[in-house]
Amino acid sequence: MKKKKTKKAIVYFLLRLFVVLSLIYQFFKGNYNNVFLCLLTLVLFMIPSIIDKKFKIELPNTLEIIIILFIFSAEILGEVRNFYGTFKHWDTLLHTLNGFLMAAIGLSLVDILNRSKNIKIKLSPIFVALVGFCFSMTVGVVWEFFEYTMDKTLNTDMQKDKIVKTISSVELNSQKVNEAIVIKDIKKTTIEGKVNNQKKEYVIKDGYLDIGLNDTIKDLIVNCLGAVVFSTIGYFYIQNREASRVAKHFVPKVKEEN
């Protein structure tokens, strides 16, 4: 047990140190958006401790370390170090992991209530697993709402625009009827507008710039896959808690009173 706590403490120390060093570096470079992300990461690192002390819920070391690594990977590596742009499937990996983790948290919350002596209603394992799945998908949808809001209000690109070679739209129909015009094998798209009050023209080769729809739907699909995987694991865990060696590393428990 002490070895596990030591490993967790080392992970916390190293990640916090890296975040603080990144914060200082970004501050002197004048990248204040990244400074904010570093500060936000340090705050998010406190979530497991708050859950532990405030709600008396014990997080398994494996789950806690993965949550911290997830936050670090999303905010510092993904946003500050631009892993989202450097590694093609970085965003997909994190959204899949998010679906898995949120299903674990959602399932465990219901499982804790289900096993409480103060709650008279007892839910079946399949229903508990379903709630875990729905909780994960709800978190995934709310996050996509957040990305959309940030893009619209602060002109960010959290939804990550993609180049597509085919589009279909009723807006292109000159007859103004509800029949989509399909354009395939798009060679280029020209965008004219103003950047910093100066006229600018951009030519996108080999396609059209999708405004984030494909990224949003892809994120929700992989979130769903992650949720399905853990909800399935969680179902068998509730059926036979002793036999499941995987789920016990991810399902939080209420702290036992001394």
C-alpha positions, 0 to 999 in steps of 0.5 A, spaced: 500 500 500 505 504 501 509 503 495 502 505 491 502 511 495 509 513 493 508 512 486 502 516 486 506 522 490 511 521 485 506 522 479 503 528 482 510 531 484 513 531 477 506 533 473 505 539 478 513 541 477 512 540 469 506 545 470 509 550 474 515 550 469 511 551 463 507 556 467 513 560 468 516 559 461 509 561 458 509 567 462 515 570 460 513 568 452 507 573 453 502 567 452 497 569 457 492 564 455 497 558 456 498 561 463 491 561 464 491 553 462 497 552 466 493 555 472 487 551 471 491 545 470 493 546 477 486 547 480 484 541 476 489 537 479 486 538 486 479 534 484 481 527 487 483 530 493 477 534 494 472 528 492 476 524 498 476 529 503 469 533 502 465 527 500 469 521 503 470 517 497 476 513 496 479 513 489 483 507 487 490 509 486 489 507 478 483 511 477 486 517 481 493 517 477 489 516 470 485 522 472 491 526 473 494 524 467 488 525 463 488 532 465 495 533 464 495 530 457 489 534 455 491 541 458 498 541 458 500 536 452 494 537 448 493 545 448 499 548 451 504 543 447 499 543 441 499 535 441 492 536 438 495 539 432 502 534 432 499 527 433 493 526 429 489 521 433 491 525 440 484 528 441 481 521 439 485 517 444 483 522 450 475 522 448 475 515 448 479 515 455 474 520 457 468 516 456 471 510 459 473 514 466 466 518 466 462 511 465 467 509 471 465 515 475 458 515 474 457 507 475 460 508 482 456 514 484 450 509 483 453 503 486 455 507 492 447 509 493 445 502 491 449 499 496 447 504 502 443 502 508 439 508 507 437 507 500 431 503 500 431 502 492 435 497 489 437 497 482 439 491 478 446 491 475 444 492 468 441 499 470 447 501 474 451 500 468 446 503 464 446 509 468 454 509 468 453 509 460 448 515 460 453 519 465 459 518 461 455 521 454 452 526 458 459 529 460 461 528 453 455 532 450 456 538 455 464 538 453 462 539 446 457 544 448 463 548 452 467 547 446 462 550 441 461 556 446 468 557 446 469 557 439 463 562 438 465 567 443 472 567 444 474 565 436 478 559 439 478 552 435 477 547 440 472 543 435 478 543 430 476 544 423 478 539 418 479 538 411 474 534 407 473 533 399 466 532 399 460 536 401 453 536 400 448 542 402 441 545 400 444 552 401 447 551 394 441 549 391 439 555 386 432 552 386 431 553 393 428 546 394 430 541 400 435 537 395 442 537 397 447 539 392 453 534 392 460 536 390 465 531 390 473 531 389 474 539 391 480 541 388 481 548 392 477 553 397 478 560 397 477 564 403 476 572 403 476 576 409 479 581 414 485 579 419 487 584 424 482 589 419 487 587 413 484 584 407 486 577 407 485 571 402 487 564 404 487 558 399 485 551 401 488 546 397 485 539 396 478 540 399 473 544 403 474 547 411 469 543 415 467 548 421 468 542 426 462 538 425 466 532 423 470 533 430 464 533 434 461 527 432 467 523 432 469 525 439 462 523 441 462 516 438 469 514 441 466 517 448 460 512 447 465 506 445 469 508 451 463 508 455 460 502 453 467 498 454 467 500 462 459 499 463 460 492 460 466 491 465 462 495 471 456 490 469 460 484 471 463 487 477 457 488 480 455 481 478 461 478 482 465 483 485 470 478 487 471 475 480 473 482 477 480 484 477 479 490 472 474 494 475 476 494 482 482 499 480 477 504 477 471 504 481 471 509 487 468 506 494 465 510 500 471 510 506 469 506 511 469 509 518 474 508 523 
